[in-house]
Amino acid sequence: MAQSNCTQVTQFSLTGFTEDPVTQLNLFLLFLLTYLVTIMGNLGIIILIRASPHLHSPMYYFLGNLAFVDLCSSTVITPKLLVDLMSEKKRIAYAACIAQVFLFDFYGISESFLLVSMAYDRYVAICHPLLYPLVMSPKCCFQLVTGSYLMGLTNGVGQTISMSFCSSSTIDLFFCDISPLISLSTSDTTLSHIILTTAASLFGVSSSLVVLLSYVAIIATILSINSAVGKRKAFSTCTSHLTTVSILYGASFFMYLFPSSNSSRRADKWAVVIYTVVTPMLNPLIYSLRNKEVKEASRRLLKIK
């Protein structure tokens, strides 16, 4: 009966961070700078990889796709955040909210599996170097990237079905995420909770486990190398990826695996900021500053220009 009398919600209110105008202006400038660095950094990585023949290898093929996903995922969240920081009323239309949930979950899981593909690439390169050209063929790389996007698509579709909302709804966050939306749903949330739990287990835990097992094998192989120089060289090819994985999974686990409370709500929001806004900015910086091949390709491209 309650469902038949309800009025379908047409928009949501977002709580954001604060109502203080000065703080909002400071946050606007901070997030604007972060977004500009994100756009320039990820576009720069994509252009550099396409323009540099030395970077036409499986590892940089995955890195180019990772930069594309970071660019898109940041664009899903940050422009709306910037508008809301300069607006008195922070609202988002129902269709835009559902689209934001879909795209955020699509790019989030796609990124996780791209990192899995990169971990597998490093595993083959270090543990089975003689088989590397055969195993990491262009066909295999294309299949791994396509599979990553298909996993993201499956997750995005699964997270946005079977929910309806009545009356005014306020999301205690600065964008539409699946967890607060489920708590606002007036339909039976059993299916939504099952999908969310299944997705977290199937996608999140499985991808983390593959990365972990890959690095266990990689570390074991590196430790078996007699030469100290050989050990440093082998490990140096993994440090950028390992740093990216640590930041991404650390923030995502804090977001979704630890229960929220009123006292920790502010800390939760800043963990979400790290996951949604900061990580897409850091990834190109990590690979630019810590990767000798990327730095060398940048110098060559700038000399040509």
N, C-alpha and C positions, 0 to 999 in steps of 0.2 A: 504493500500500500504506500509506503513511504517513497518508493521509487516512482510510482505512478503520479504522485503529486509534486515531484521535485521539478525545479526549473534548471535546465542544463546550464552550467556555468559557461560564460563566454570569455572570461578573462581571469587571470590570477594576479594577486599582489605579491611583490617580492620585498622582503624585509631589508635586503642589502646589508650594509655594515653599520652605518650610523646616520643620525639625522643632523649632526652638527655640520653646518655649511663649510667651515674652514677645513675640517677633516675630510669632507667629501671632495673639496677642491684639491687637497693634497693627494688623496687617493686617485683622483682623476688624472693628475699629472704623472703619478707613479705608474699607473696601469697603461696610460697612453705611451709613455716611454718604453715600457716593457713590450707592448704590442708592436711598436715600430721596430724595435730590435728583433722581435720574433719574425716579423715579415721580412725584413732585410736579411737576417741570418739564414732563414730557411730557403728563401728565394735564391740567395747567394750560393748555398750548398747545391741546390738543384741545377742552377746555371753552370756552376763550376764542374760538376760531374758530367754534364752533357757536353761541355766545351773542352774537356781535358781527356784525351785518349788514354793517358796513364791511369785514369780512374774508371775505365770501362772494365770493371771486374765485379764478381758477384757481391763482394762486401759493400762496394759503393753503389751498386744497383739497389741493394736493400736500404742503404743509407739515404739514397735519393727518394725512395718511397716513404721512408720514415719522416724526412723533411716535409714531404707533401702532406702527410697525415697531420703532422704538427701544425703546419700552416692552416689547414682546414679546421682542425679541432679548436685552435685558438680563435679563429674567425667566427666559429659558432657561438662562443661565449663572450669574448672581450668587447666587441663593438656594442652589444646590448648593455653590457656592464658600464661602459663609458657613458652611454646615453642616460642610463638610470642615475648615475652619480651627479649628473647635471639637471636631473628632473625632480620636481617636487613629489610627483606620484610615480612610484615604480610599479608599472603594470606590464603584463604580457598577455597577448591574445591566446585563447585556448589552442588554436591551430598552431600558432608559433611556438607555444610551450611544448606541445607534443612533438613538433618537428625538431625542437632543440634536444629533447630527450632522445629521439631516434638518432640524430646525427652525433650527439655526444657519445652514446653507447656504441654506435657504429665505428667511429674513429678510435674510441678507447680500446675496444677489443682488437681492432685491426692493428693498432700500434703494439699491443701486447704480443700478437702473433708474429709481427714483423721482427720484434726483438727476439722471439724464439727462433725465427729463421736465421737471424744474425748470429745467435749463439750456436746454432747447428753449423753454420758456415765456419765459425772459428774452431769448432770441435773437429770438423773434417780437415781444416787447414793445418792444425797443430798435431792432432792424433793420427791422421792418415794422410800425410802430405802427398804421397805418391798417387793416391786415388783422387786427389782434389779436383783435377781437371775433368775427370770422368764423372764423379759424383755431382759436383756443382756445375753442371752443364747449363746453358741458357734455358733449355726446356725445364729443367728442375727448378731453376731460380724463378722462372715465370709461374710455375705451378705453386711454389711456396708463397709468392706474393699474391696470386689470385686466391689461394686458399685463405690467406690472412684477411682479405677483403670479404670473402664469403662468410667467414666466421663472424666478422663485424656486422655484416648484413643480417645474419641469423639472429644475433644478439639484439640488434636495433629493432627488428620487427617483433621479436618475442617480448621485449620490454614495454612496447607501446600498445598492446592489445588488452582487452577485457577490463578497462577502467572507465568509470563515468563519475561526474562530479556535480553536486547540487549546491546552490546558494553561493555566497561569497567565500573564496578560498584564499588563504594567505600561505605562501611558501616561505619558510624561515631559512632562506638562502638567497644568493644573488643571481641564480639562474634555475631553470627547471631540471631537477634531477629525479631519478626514479624513486629513490627511497622516501623523500618527503611527499611525493605525489601519491604513493601507495597509502600513506597514513591519512591523506585527505579524501581518498576514493570512497564514494557512497555505494559502490557495487561490492559484491563479495570479493574480498581481496585474497582469498585462498589461492586461486590460480596465479595471481600476481606474485605472491610470496613464494610459491613453488617455482615459478619461472626465474625469479630473482636468485633464489637459493641454488637452483640448478645451474644457472648461468655462472654464478660465482664459483661453484665447484668445478663445472665442466671447463669453463674458459679460463678463469683466473687461477685456480689451483693447478690445473693441468699445465698451463703455460709456464707458471712459476717452477713447477717440478721439472719440466724439460730443461729450462735454463739452469736450474740447480744441478741436475745430473750432468749436463754438458760441461759445466765448470768444474765439477768434481773430477771428471775424466781429463779435462784440460790441465788442471793443477797437478794431477798425478803424472801426466805426461811431462809437464815442465820440470817437475822435481826429479824425474829420471834422467834429464839432460845433464851431462857431466860438466859442460862448459858454462861458466857463470855468464859469459857474454851471450851464449845461446839462450839461457834462461831469461835474461833481461829482454832480449829481442823477441822471444816468443810471447812473453807476458805483455810487452808493450803493445802488441797488436790487439790485446783484449781490454786494456784499461779504459778506453773511451766507452766501449759497449758496457762494461761492468759498472762504470759510474752512472751511465744513463739508466740501466736496469735498477740499480740501487735506489736512485731518486724516485723513479716511476712507481716501482712496487712498494717502496716504503710509504709514499704518500697515499697510494690507493688502498693499501692494507689498513692504514690509519683511518681512512674515510669510511670503509665498508665493513671492516671486521671488528672494530671496537665500538661498543654501544655508546650512544650520545647521552648526555645529561644536560640539564640547564646550566650547570656550572662550567661545563666544558664546551658549550655551544660556540663561543667566540674562538676557541682553539680549533674546533672542528672546521669553522669557516676558513681559517688561515691555512689549514691543511688542504682544504679544497682549492684554495688559491694556488698553492704550490703545485698541485696536480694539474689544474686546468690552465693556469696562466704562466707560471714560472717555468715549469718543465719544458713546454714547447720552445721557450726562449733559450734555455740552457743547452738543449741538445746540440744545435749547430755550433754554439760556443765551445762545448766540450770537444767535439770532433775537429773543430778548427784549431784550437789551442794545443791539443794533445796528440794530434795526428800529423806526423812528418810528411806523409804523402799529400795530404790536403794542403798543408802550408806550402809545400814545394809547388804544387799545381797552381795555387793562388799567385805565387811569385811569377811563375811562367806566364800565366794569363795576363797579369798586370804589365809585364814587360812587353807582351805582344800588343796590348792595347796602347 
